[in-house]
Amino acid sequence: MATNICVTGATGLIGSALLDDLASRDFNVTAVARTLPLQSEQNFLASNGDKFSWLQGDLNSYSDCLDIVNQQEVIFHLAQKNSPLTSDLDWPSDALLNIIPTLNLIKAIKESGNVPHLIYPSSGGAVYGSVKNKMLISEANICFPQNSYGIQKLTAENYLRLAAQRGILRATVLRISNVYGWLLSPSRKQGFIGTAINQIKSCKPIRLFGNPDNVRDYVYKDDVTKALLLSITSDQDFEIFNIGTGVGTSVNQLIQIIEKILNRKVAIYRDDSIDGENLTDWCVLDASKAKKLLNWEPDVSIVSGVKKMIENCL
């Protein structure tokens, strides 16, 4: 089992949740972020003794990447900018913010001479594109992303596959479905469950954009961090796993779930200023491969996950 682990994007939602899970395990963990730790992060580091360290670094800087990969056995590459909607606003910027940092990291790994295991969270909701037959999507499905976000995720996957073929690293790619479990800013253009519950908490109407009949596979944050940790055990040079529940839920159905838990109707308003036409209408993942090879399966259903959020946040 690896002992030296680093997490890029450590201040992000998934990164922070992963650090919490790593705290209970016997690893030496380097948390990587572009900023100095906030007070809450300083408290977390102080409470976890010598197991955690903080490294301020920018993946757009090759010299910083050399420092980041030094003596690391496992790298959780979670750093990510943009979302499926915002990535389409500026394609060159999207590539600069997401593809170039990944290439810098691979180049630094090659220079280091180590062959670490890099675990990369791709997007099960964006890389596959539209599926006409409404069947569960497996890793064998053809990828045909419909936006820049999906294209850059798939590009990163292919660079990791190439690097693995050339012996630079080992890589495990997790094509994760829609993650939820946090309150999110109402201005955010990704994460309907988190933004909706935050609006309800603030006694404001839920914002809708795009087609409310679009179906997604929602997976709770704790199940995602469990999948990330189990990925450490993968001994393949390069492997791809879907991480989802296999259950599809539309936005309209989510509203019904929320209303049933609250036992009341919620206010809704339509935001037509946001163009959601390039979002796929249906995406539900077949995660049987992850169950078979990683011993992973979700523990939290969509109803119990939403209920947990409402009980904890309202």
C-alpha positions in Angstrom: 0.0 0.0 0.0 1.2 3.5 -0.9 2.4 5.8 1.9 3.0 9.1 0.1 -0.1 10.6 -1.5 -0.8 14.1 -2.9 -4.1 15.7 -3.7 -4.3 18.5 -6.3 -7.3 20.7 -6.0 -7.3 20.1 -2.3 -9.6 23.1 -1.5 -12.3 22.0 -4.0 -15.4 20.2 -2.9 -14.2 16.7 -3.6 -10.7 17.5 -2.6 -11.7 18.7 0.8 -14.0 15.6 1.3 -11.2 13.3 0.3 -8.8 14.9 2.8 -11.3 14.2 5.5 -11.4 10.5 4.6 -7.6 10.3 4.3 -7.2 11.7 7.8 -8.4 8.4 9.3 -5.8 6.4 7.3 -2.1 5.8 7.6 -0.8 7.9 4.7 1.6 10.8 4.4 -0.6 13.3 2.5 0.4 16.5 0.7 -2.5 18.8 0.0 -1.9 20.9 -3.1 -3.7 24.2 -3.8 -3.0 27.6 -5.5 -3.7 29.4 -2.2 -2.3 29.4 1.3 -4.5 27.4 3.7 -7.4 29.2 5.3 -7.9 29.1 9.1 -10.2 26.1 8.8 -7.6 24.3 6.7 -4.9 25.3 9.2 -7.0 23.8 12.0 -7.4 20.6 10.0 -3.7 20.3 9.3 -2.9 21.0 13.0 -5.3 18.3 14.2 -3.8 15.7 12.0 -0.2 15.8 13.3 2.6 15.0 10.9 0.5 13.1 8.4 -0.6 16.2 6.4 1.4 19.0 4.8 0.3 21.9 2.6 2.0 22.8 -0.7 1.0 26.0 -2.4 1.5 25.4 -6.1 0.2 26.3 -9.6 -0.1 23.5 -12.1 0.4 26.0 -14.9 4.0 26.3 -13.5 6.2 23.4 -14.6 8.6 24.1 -11.7 5.7 23.9 -9.2 4.7 20.6 -10.8 8.2 19.2 -10.2 7.8 20.0 -6.5 4.3 18.5 -6.4 5.2 15.1 -7.8 8.4 14.7 -5.9 8.5 11.2 -4.2 4.7 10.8 -4.5 3.4 7.3 -5.0 -0.3 8.2 -5.6 -1.5 11.5 -7.1 -5.2 12.4 -6.9 -5.4 14.9 -9.7 -8.6 16.7 -8.7 -7.7 20.3 -9.8 -10.4 21.5 -12.2 -11.6 24.9 -13.5 -14.9 25.5 -15.3 -18.1 23.5 -15.6 -20.1 22.0 -18.6 -21.8 25.4 -19.1 -18.9 27.8 -18.5 -16.3 25.8 -20.4 -18.1 26.6 -23.7 -17.7 30.3 -23.2 -14.0 30.4 -24.1 -12.4 27.2 -25.6 -8.8 28.5 -25.5 -9.2 29.5 -21.8 -10.7 26.1 -21.0 -7.7 24.3 -22.5 -5.3 26.6 -20.7 -7.0 26.1 -17.4 -7.4 22.3 -17.6 -5.4 20.5 -20.3 -2.1 22.4 -19.9 -1.9 21.8 -16.1 -2.4 18.0 -16.7 0.3 18.0 -19.4 2.7 19.9 -17.0 2.0 17.3 -14.3 2.7 14.4 -16.7 5.9 16.0 -17.9 7.1 16.6 -14.3 6.3 12.9 -13.5 8.4 11.9 -16.5 11.3 14.1 -15.4 11.1 12.8 -11.8 11.8 9.2 -12.8 9.1 7.9 -10.5 6.1 5.9 -11.8 3.3 7.0 -9.6 -0.3 5.9 -9.7 -2.4 8.9 -10.9 -6.1 8.8 -10.2 -8.2 11.2 -12.3 -11.8 12.1 -11.9 -13.3 12.4 -15.4 -17.0 13.1 -16.1 -19.4 10.3 -16.7 -22.0 13.0 -17.5 -20.0 14.8 -20.2 -17.7 12.4 -22.1 -20.3 10.1 -23.5 -22.7 12.6 -25.0 -26.2 11.8 -26.0 -27.5 8.3 -25.8 -30.6 7.6 -27.9 -31.6 4.2 -26.6 -31.8 5.4 -22.9 -29.8 2.3 -21.8 -27.2 2.3 -19.0 -23.9 3.6 -20.3 -20.9 1.3 -19.8 -17.2 2.1 -20.3 -17.4 0.4 -23.7 -19.8 3.1 -25.0 -18.5 5.4 -27.7 -17.5 8.8 -26.3 -19.0 11.8 -28.2 -18.9 14.8 -25.9 -21.3 17.7 -26.6 -19.4 20.5 -25.0 -15.9 21.7 -24.3 -15.9 20.4 -20.7 -16.4 16.8 -22.0 -13.8 17.3 -24.7 -11.1 18.4 -22.3 -11.9 15.6 -19.8 -11.7 13.0 -22.6 -8.5 14.7 -23.8 -6.9 14.3 -20.4 -8.0 10.7 -20.3 -6.2 10.0 -23.6 -3.0 11.8 -22.5 -3.0 9.7 -19.3 -3.5 6.5 -21.4 -0.6 7.5 -23.6 1.6 8.3 -20.6 0.8 4.9 -19.1 1.6 3.1 -22.4 5.0 4.8 -22.3 5.7 3.8 -18.8 5.6 7.3 -17.3 2.9 6.5 -14.8 0.0 4.3 -14.0 -3.5 5.8 -14.3 -7.0 5.1 -13.0 -9.8 7.2 -14.6 -13.1 7.5 -12.8 -15.9 8.7 -15.0 -18.1 10.1 -12.2 -21.7 10.9 -12.6 -23.3 14.0 -11.0 -21.9 14.5 -7.5 -24.0 16.1 -4.8 -23.9 16.5 -1.0 -22.9 20.2 -0.5 -24.7 23.5 -0.3 -23.7 25.4 -3.4 -23.9 29.1 -4.3 -27.2 30.0 -6.1 -25.1 31.7 -8.8 -23.3 28.4 -9.6 -24.2 26.8 -13.0 -23.6 23.3 -11.9 -25.0 21.2 -9.1 -28.8 21.5 -9.1 -29.3 19.7 -5.7 -26.9 21.9 -3.8 -28.1 25.2 -5.3 -31.7 24.3 -4.9 -31.4 23.4 -1.2 -29.4 26.5 -0.6 -32.2 28.6 -2.2 -34.8 26.9 0.0 -32.6 27.6 3.1 -32.6 31.3 2.1 -36.4 31.3 1.5 -35.9 32.0 -2.2 -37.3 30.2 -5.2 -35.3 27.4 -6.9 -33.7 28.5 -10.2 -34.4 26.2 -13.2 -32.5 26.4 -16.6 -32.3 23.9 -19.4 -34.8 21.1 -19.8 -36.2 19.9 -16.4 -36.9 16.5 -17.9 -33.2 15.9 -18.4 -32.2 12.8 -16.5 -28.9 12.4 -14.6 -27.3 9.8 -12.3 -26.8 11.5 -9.0 -24.1 10.0 -6.7 -23.5 11.1 -3.1 -20.2 12.7 -2.1 -19.3 10.0 0.4 -19.7 7.3 -2.3 -17.3 9.3 -4.6 -14.6 9.6 -2.0 -15.0 5.8 -1.3 -14.4 5.1 -5.0 -11.3 7.4 -5.0 -9.8 5.5 -2.1 -10.6 2.1 -3.5 -8.9 3.2 -6.8 -5.6 3.1 -5.0 -5.9 -0.7 -5.0 -6.1 -1.0 -8.8 -2.9 -2.6 -10.2 -3.6 -2.0 -13.9 -1.4 0.3 -15.9 -4.4 2.1 -17.2 -8.1 1.5 -16.4 -11.4 3.4 -16.7 -14.3 3.0 -14.3 -17.8 4.5 -14.3 -18.9 5.7 -10.9 -22.6 6.1 -10.6 -25.7 4.6 -9.1 -27.4 3.2 -12.2 -30.5 5.1 -11.3 -31.7 8.1 -13.4 -33.5 11.1 -11.9 -34.8 14.1 -13.7 -34.8 17.7 -12.4 -38.6 17.5 -12.1 -38.3 14.3 -10.1 -35.8 15.9 -7.8 -38.2 18.8 -7.1 -40.8 16.2 -6.2 -38.4 14.4 -3.9 -37.5 17.7 -2.2 -41.2 18.6 -1.8 -42.1 15.2 -0.4 -39.3 15.4 2.2 -40.3 19.0 3.2 -44.0 18.1 3.0 -44.8 21.3 1.0 -44.5 22.9 -2.4 -41.4 24.9 -3.2 -41.2 28.1 -5.3 -39.6 27.9 -8.7 -38.4 30.4 -11.3 -37.2 29.9 -14.8 -33.8 31.5 -15.8 -33.9 31.7 -19.6 -30.6 33.7 -19.6 -28.7 30.5 -19.3 -28.3 28.3 -22.4 -28.7 24.7 -21.5 -29.2 23.3 -25.0 -25.8 21.7 -25.2 -26.4 19.6 -22.1 -27.2 15.9 -22.8 -30.8 14.9 -22.1 -30.1 11.5 -20.5 -27.0 10.0 -18.8 -27.2 7.1 -16.4 -24.1 5.0 -15.8 -23.4 1.2 -15.5 -21.0 0.9 -12.7 -20.8 -2.9 -12.6 -17.1 -2.9 -13.7 -16.2 -0.8 -10.6 -18.2 -3.3 -8.4 -16.4 -6.2 -9.9 -12.8 -4.9 -10.0 -12.8 -2.3 -7.2 -15.4 -3.8 -4.9 -17.2 -0.4 -5.1 -20.9 0.2 -5.1 -23.0 3.2 -3.8 -24.4 3.2 -0.3 -26.6 6.3 -0.5 -29.8 6.4 -2.6 -31.0 9.7 -4.1 -33.9 10.0 -1.7 -31.7 9.3 1.4 -29.0 11.6 0.2 -31.3 14.5 -0.4 -33.0 13.9 2.9 -29.6 13.9 4.6 -28.7 17.2 3.1 -32.0 18.8 4.0 -31.8 17.5 7.6 -28.2 18.8 8.0 -28.7 22.1 6.3 -32.2 23.4 6.9 
